[in-house]
Amino acid sequence: MAIKNSAENLGKVLHGDRIENSIYNFKMRRDESCKVVCRRHLSQEAAKNFKEKIDDEYRVNMILDNLPVVVPRQTREGSQTPSFEHGYRVGYKLKDDKYYINNHMSFKVLYHEDQTSPDARIVGFHVIPSSIKHEYGAWDDTNPTVQSCNANIKITPGSHTPQEGALDAYVVFSYDVTFEV
């Protein structure tokens, strides 16, 4: 799947904001469980770029219906006020000096239903990123079958072996999306 550039308006272009379509495809009010979107090979340059982005704590910013994606933060004990961060981290580095890529996104789209029509309005866009080394046999680009990603598996951070961002690794990107009133 190719990513295409699109400029919303001249102000965004002059400000340096680049808007590109993403590999994630949502249909309003249709939950999806563990959808595989693509597999990428990490060349030497790609692995180096991921490591630099992780070291620099680079965040991926996305918008859906002009709302920014946010990552829920841990709240202090006893606090009833939710807290969020804009965007999600590309990955992370552990004490073993290995780099891991967040290649699975669990999206939650909050919406409000119009009681007088079948319409709905998106009011929130959350994501919980995870790193998972997907398991698969022979790869088929037209119909990828991944044992670690199907409708019966719920992926949560730390629930699987993480995907290392090492040279010559193959990284499978996946997501799930839930819609919540």
Residue pairs with C-beta under 8 A, 6 or more apart in sequence:
1 23
1 37
1 38
3 20
3 21
3 22
3 23
4 20
4 21
5 18
5 19
5 20
6 19
6 20
6 21
7 13
7 18
7 19
8 19
12 19
19 63
22 62
23 37
23 38
23 173
24 37
24 105
24 107
24 175
24 177
25 35
26 32
26 64
26 107
26 109
26 177
28 111
28 120
28 179
29 111
29 120
29 179
30 179
31 176
31 177
31 178
31 179
32 175
32 176
32 177
33 150
33 151
33 152
33 153
33 154
33 176
34 104
34 149
34 150
34 151
34 153
34 155
34 174
34 175
34 176
35 149
35 174
35 175
35 176
36 134
36 144
36 146
36 149
36 172
36 173
36 174
37 173
37 174
37 175
38 172
38 173
39 139
39 141
39 144
39 170
39 171
39 172
39 173
40 46
40 170
40 171
40 173
41 168
41 169
41 170
41 171
42 50
42 165
42 166
42 167
42 168
42 169
42 170
42 171
43 167
43 168
44 167
47 165
47 166
47 167
47 168
47 169
50 90
50 91
50 99
50 101
50 165
51 99
51 165
53 90
53 91
54 89
54 90
54 91
54 92
54 93
54 99
54 165
55 93
57 89
58 89
58 90
59 85
59 86
59 87
59 88
59 89
59 90
60 69
60 87
60 88
60 89
60 90
61 68
61 69
61 86
61 87
62 68
62 69
62 87
62 125
62 127
63 69
63 125
64 109
64 122
64 125
65 122
65 125
67 122
67 123
67 124
67 125
68 86
68 87
68 125
69 86
69 87
69 88
69 107
69 125
69 126
69 127
70 84
70 85
70 86
70 87
70 124
70 125
70 126
70 127
71 84
71 85
71 87
71 88
71 126
71 127
71 128
71 129
72 82
72 83
72 84
72 126
72 128
73 83
73 84
73 85
74 83
75 81
75 82
75 83
84 126
88 102
88 105
88 127
88 129
89 102
89 129
90 101
90 102
91 99
91 100
91 101
91 102
91 131
91 165
92 99
92 100
92 102
92 131
93 99
93 100
94 100
98 164
98 166
99 164
99 165
99 166
100 131
100 162
100 163
100 164
100 165
101 131
101 163
101 164
101 165
101 171
102 129
102 130
102 131
103 130
103 131
103 132
103 134
103 163
103 171
103 172
103 173
103 174
104 129
104 130
104 131
104 132
104 149
104 155
104 173
104 174
104 175
104 176
105 127
105 128
105 129
105 130
105 174
105 175
105 176
106 127
106 128
106 129
106 130
106 155
106 156
106 175
106 176
106 177
106 178
107 125
107 126
107 127
107 175
107 176
107 177
107 178
108 124
108 125
108 126
108 127
108 128
108 177
108 178
108 179
108 180
109 122
109 124
109 125
109 126
109 177
109 178
109 179
109 180
110 122
110 123
110 124
110 125
110 126
110 179
110 180
110 181
111 120
111 121
111 122
111 123
111 124
111 179
111 180
111 181
112 120
112 121
112 123
112 181
113 119
113 120
113 181
114 120
114 121
128 156
128 157
129 157
130 155
130 156
130 157
130 158
130 159
130 160
131 157
131 162
131 163
132 148
132 149
132 155
132 159
132 160
132 161
132 162
132 163
132 174
133 148
133 160
133 161
133 162
133 163
133 164
134 146
134 147
134 148
134 149
134 163
134 172
134 174
135 146
135 147
135 148
136 144
136 145
136 146
136 147
136 148
136 172
137 145
137 147
139 170
144 172
146 172
146 174
148 160
149 155
149 172
149 174
155 174
155 176
163 169
163 171
163 172
165 171
